[in-house]
Amino acid sequence: MSAAVMPLPERSPLPFDSAMPPADRCRLLEAAFPEPLRKVLAAGHLEHRPRFGEDGFEELQETWSPPANVTARQAAMAQRVLADLEGSVLAPVEPDRLLGRVLALLSHYPAKGLTPDVEQLVALDWVEDLGEFPTWAIDQAARTWRRTQKWRPSIAEIRALCTEACAKERVLVDRLRMIVRTGHVATRSGSMPGAVMTMGGTAVRRMP
């Protein structure tokens, strides 16, 4: 049986502890990936490029691309790990859970002049705009705001904290997607099944 068609290793729940520092969390996650997939991630090309705007330098952009050769089996592993990540670690919060968290956070900063009905509508706006994030990231954002700020937060400010909380996990997801996409491109182009060549694709992340 060729390596391309061998059954994938049995999957285990991905280890995750939101209380750990972000870099340590991602190292723990990657350590649980199948070894062939870890090799692809380690062999990828990482480049940092400055981004300039009208007022000069704005930020650094991190660009990652898979190595030149990725096997179909490695691409399949990436697809499965990606599904596990998006279904567990980065699974969107349940709406009822999010609504309770938002109402609790806003209750620390009462808004003058708002009726209970309007306050409820405001909370529903928060649920709509934060619903893409996992529970742990929202909890972390709310905790950070309570402990560091004295005024009522805006949705944009909490969104920024949520984005920061799960930034490294999203980088990992982007890289897995790039590996999967590379495999699909090679399949459509009729490449040999044992090797998948990158087609100039990259995963780009802005660095703070």
N, C-alpha and C positions, 0 to 999 in steps of 0.2 A: 504494500500500500504506500503510495507516494505521500510526501510531507504535506502536499496541498490538500489531500482529502482525508488525512488522519483525523479522528475525532478530537475535538478540543478538550483540554483538561477540564475536570469537574470544577464548577464554580463554587466559591464560598462567599458568605456575606462580606462586603468590603468593610475593613476596620475604619472607624471614624470616631473621633472625639473632638467636638467643637471647642472644648476648653483648651486644647493644645494650641501653641503658636501656629500660624498658618503654614509656615515652611515645614514644620514637623508633621502636621496633618497630611500634607501632600506626600512627604517622604514615606509615611506609614501606608498611604494608599498605594503608591507605586510599588512598594515592597510586596504588596499582595497580588500584583498583576502577574500573569504568566511570564516566565523568564524571556521567551522570544519577543514579547511585546516590550518588556523593559529595555531590551537591547535596541529596539527601534527608537524608543524615546531618547535613550542615551546617545544614540548616534545622529540624532537630528541636528540640523544646522541652526544656530541661534545668532542673530545679528541685531545690533542696536544702532538705530539711525535717528539723528536729530530731526525734529519737525520744526519748521519755521513758519511764522505767520507775518502779518503786516507789521507787527511790533518786534520782530526778531524771533529768537529761540522761544519755543513754547514748551516742548517736552521731548522725551525720548520715546521712540516707538520700538517695541520688541517684536522682531519678526522671526518666526520659526518655520522650518520646512523639514519634511521627513528626509531620511537618507536616500541615496540614489536607488537602492534596491530594497524593496519591501516584498516579502512573499505574500501570496494570497492567504496563507494560514495566519500570518501576523495581522493582516487586514481584518480577517474574521474575528480574531481575538480582540482587536480594537473595537469592533462593532459591538461585541458582547459586553465588554467592560464599559463602553460608553452607555449602553442601555442600563447597566447596573448603576452607574453613577447618577444618571438622570432620573432613575426610578427610586433612588434611596437618598444619597447625600444631597443632591440638588433638587429633589422632588418639591414642587411648589406647595406652600402651606395650604392647609384646609381653610376655606373661607371663614367658617365659624371660629376657628382658632385664631385667625388673623384679626377678625373683628373684635374679639375679646382683648387681644393684645393692644390694638389701637385705642380702644376705649379706656383701657387701664392707663396707657401712656398719656393720653390727652387729659385724663382726670387730674394728673399732677399739675397741669397748667390750664386752669379753668379760663374759658374765653368769656369775656363780659359781653352781654347783649345778645347772646345766642340762646334761642329756645331749645328745649330738649329735642324737638323734632328736627330742627336745623342741625344740631350737634350730631344727631344720628345720620343725617344725610352727609355731613362732612366725613364722618367715620366710614361711610360706604365708599366715598371717593378714595379714601386711603386704602381700603380693601382692593379696589380696582387697580390702583397704581402700585401696590406692593405685592400683588398676588403672584408674581413670577418668582419670588424669592423663597428659599426654604425656611422652615420654622426657626432653625438655629440662627440664621443670619439676621432675621427680624428681631429675635430676642436679644441678640448681641447689640444690634443697632439701638434698640430701646434702652438697654442697660447703659450703653455708652452715653446716650443723650441725658438720661436721668442723672448720671454721676458727674457730668461735665458742664451742663448748660442750665441756665436759670429761666429761660424763656420757652414759650410754646414753639415746638418745631414745625417746619413746613414739610410737606410731602417730599419735596425735592431734597431737603437736607437728610431725611431718613433714608430715602432711596440711595443717596450717595454713600451713607454708612453701610447699607445692606450690600451695595455693589463692592465696597471695599472689603467687607467681611468675607465674601466668597470669591474674591478676585483670583486667587491662586487655583482654586478648584475649577473655575471657568477657563483659566489658561490651559489646564490639563484637558478639559473637555474639548477645547478648540484643537489641541494637538491630536487627540484621538480622532476627531472628525476629519482632520486633514489626512490622517493615515487611511481611514475608511474611504474618503473621496478619491484618494490616489488609486486605491484598489479598484474602485468602480470605473475610473477613467481607463485604467489598463485593460480591464475586462472588455469594455466597449470597443477599445481600439484593437483588440485581438492580440494583445501581448501574450507571451508564453505564460502558462498558469503558474509556474514556479517563481516568477519574478515580476514585480510591479514597479515600473519606473515612474518617478515623479514627473509631473507635467508643468513644472514652474509654479505650482501652488504654494502658498504660504499662509501661515496663521499669524495675524498681526494683533498685538496688544499694546495699548498705551501704558507707559510707565509713569507713575506719579513722580 
